[in-house]
Amino acid sequence: MATLFIVLGLFFAGGVWSFWKQKLPKGVVLVLGIASAMCLATGVMRL
């Protein structure tokens, strides 16, 4: 389960990078960044 959260967090981080380069609204990028950080933190803590 920890691996799933880490992979999901990295997927969201890639989305943040992609959305930032496409100049999407900062609110969308911020929410996706928070989701990425939460998934990565959850995955690391479950290890």
C-alpha positions in Angstrom: 0.0 0.0 0.0 2.9 2.4 0.7 4.2 1.9 -2.8 0.8 2.8 -4.2 0.7 6.0 -2.3 4.3 6.9 -3.3 3.6 6.2 -7.0 0.4 8.2 -6.8 2.2 11.1 -5.2 4.9 11.0 -8.0 2.1 10.9 -10.6 0.5 14.0 -9.0 3.9 15.7 -8.9 4.3 15.1 -12.6 0.8 16.7 -13.1 1.9 19.7 -11.1 4.9 20.2 -13.3 2.8 19.7 -16.5 0.1 22.1 -15.3 2.7 24.7 -14.3 4.3 24.6 -17.7 0.9 25.0 -19.4 0.2 28.1 -17.3 -3.0 26.8 -15.7 -4.5 28.7 -12.8 -2.3 28.6 -9.7 -5.2 27.3 -7.6 -5.4 24.1 -9.6 -1.6 23.7 -9.4 -1.7 24.3 -5.6 -4.4 21.8 -4.9 -2.6 19.2 -7.0 0.7 20.0 -5.2 -1.0 19.5 -1.8 -2.5 16.2 -2.9 1.0 15.1 -4.2 2.6 16.0 -0.9 0.0 14.3 1.2 0.2 11.1 -0.9 4.0 11.0 -0.7 4.0 11.7 3.1 1.4 9.0 3.6 3.5 6.5 1.6 6.7 7.3 3.4 5.0 7.1 6.8 3.5 3.7 6.0 6.9 2.3 5.3 
